[in-house]
Amino acid sequence: NYSRITQCAHYAPTTVVHNDDLAKMIDTSDEWIYQRTGIRQRHVVTNENTSDLCEKVAYQLLEKSGLTAEELDFIIIATVTPDYQMPSTACLVQGLIGATKAFAFDVTAACSGFVYALSLADKLIQSGTYQRGLVIGAETMSKIIDWTDRSTAVLFGDGAGGVLLEASPTRHFLAEQLQSDGKRAQSLTAGYQNNQSPFATTTELIKESIVMDGRQIFDFALKDVSKNIRQTIERLEEPTIDYVLAHQANKRLLDAMAKKTKLPREKFLDNMEFFANTSAASIPILLSEAIEQGTLKLNSGQHILLTGFGGGLTWGSLAIKL
Ligand SMILES: O=C(O)C1CCN(c2ccc(-c3cc(CO)ccc3Cl)cn2)CC1
């Protein structure tokens, strides 16, 4: 019982905010943003929430596969921006598409969420208990951003991307290494649940929007994630990768990662120019676009590495044969 990605799809909300639009709101410039991050624009929701973005991706995956929602065994949504704490966004999606036979849950692993969720889904199918399900990374980062903080407001965007994962007689998940380090949790935070019960003695209110120590996160990504990429590739029987689909956080970081991992820069796909950093959605959006553009093809035998990294701290790679 192996598993295989049989369909990919993505969706971004229609409203696009260019760097110049942000320069009218906060003290920044297109020049600074593009030079330092590689970002030129981001998609933002106006009246949609995360479950709405997921619904659009789910419908595309069902349409492309010819499956009905009732045939799905599970739905996993990776997100740090759920509609609610409860019910899960995955349950909302199940209700929206009518996947009556599926069980549904969210995965919270920040920008590693899609990689963690896809690894879990692979194990659900490898166990032989389940045959097929949706794995979607989706974010409405625009609702948790501090839009007055120019160091973070320019970095993030909204969007969703996902895959249909199905049982396969042949192996496609070749190697993986999932890691986390809670000691460095304070480097990147959002959504603290302040306790305002009548019994709470802790009275200080902690900021609920995104707070990031950019330098610490950048250094972590370059050092720990590059090592993870090298180690995951070395676990492969045939240690070659055609493309690396890394979390789309920063273009300069990908330049530095290519050098650190001694992999050609052109193997690192990137689209942060058009979507900014969509957290758990960035890898599935990149994968779906690369397939749409013909760079990647399902059933091609191409070897790709999906590498997520971010808050937690979390990071992890999956080596997959398409
Ligand atoms: O001054 C500059 O050049 C600044 C320096 C700081 N920058 C950063 C720093 C960290 C991230 C980042 C964020 C996440 C969260 O998904 C994950 C992974 C990373 Cl590496 C993105 N940008 C922007 C340009």
The ligand as a Tripos MOL2 file, in Angstrom:
@<TRIPOS>MOLECULE
LIG
   24    26     1     0     0
SMALL
NO_CHARGES

@<TRIPOS>ATOM
      1 O1         15.8830   43.2110    5.9570 O.co2     1 LIG1
      2 C1         15.6090   42.2400    5.2500 C.2       1 LIG1
      3 O2         16.2240   41.9000    4.2180 O.co2     1 LIG1
      4 C2         14.4780   41.3610    5.7250 C.3       1 LIG1
      5 C3         15.0690   40.3230    6.6720 C.3       1 LIG1
      6 C4         13.9720   39.4630    7.2360 C.3       1 LIG1
      7 N1         13.1750   38.8670    6.1680 N.pl3     1 LIG1
      8 C5         12.6200   37.6500    6.3770 C.ar      1 LIG1
      9 C6         13.0110   36.8810    7.4690 C.ar      1 LIG1
     10 C7         12.4230   35.6340    7.6580 C.ar      1 LIG1
     11 C8         11.4780   35.1960    6.7580 C.ar      1 LIG1
     12 C9         10.8240   33.9040    6.9400 C.ar      1 LIG1
     13 C10         9.4770   33.8700    7.3180 C.ar      1 LIG1
     14 C11         8.8390   32.6430    7.5210 C.ar      1 LIG1
     15 C12         7.4200   32.6120    7.9350 C.3       1 LIG1
     16 O3          6.7010   31.9200    6.9550 O.3       1 LIG1
     17 C13         9.5320   31.4440    7.3080 C.ar      1 LIG1
     18 C14        10.8620   31.4770    6.9350 C.ar      1 LIG1
     19 C15        11.5080   32.7010    6.7530 C.ar      1 LIG1
     20 CL1        13.1730   32.7270    6.3120 Cl        1 LIG1
     21 C16        11.1410   36.0010    5.6860 C.ar      1 LIG1
     22 N2         11.7170   37.2070    5.5120 N.ar      1 LIG1
     23 C17        12.6640   39.7510    5.1190 C.3       1 LIG1
     24 C18        13.7690   40.6530    4.5690 C.3       1 LIG1
@<TRIPOS>BOND
     1     1     2 2
     2     2     3 1
     3     2     4 1
     4     4     5 1
     5     4    24 1
     6     5     6 1
     7     6     7 1
     8     7     8 1
     9     7    23 1
    10     8     9 ar
    11     8    22 ar
    12     9    10 ar
    13    10    11 ar
    14    11    12 1
    15    11    21 ar
    16    12    13 ar
    17    12    19 ar
    18    13    14 ar
    19    14    15 1
    20    14    17 ar
    21    15    16 1
    22    17    18 ar
    23    18    19 ar
    24    19    20 1
    25    21    22 ar
    26    23    24 1
@<TRIPOS>SUBSTRUCTURE
     1 LIG1         1 GROUP 0 **** ****
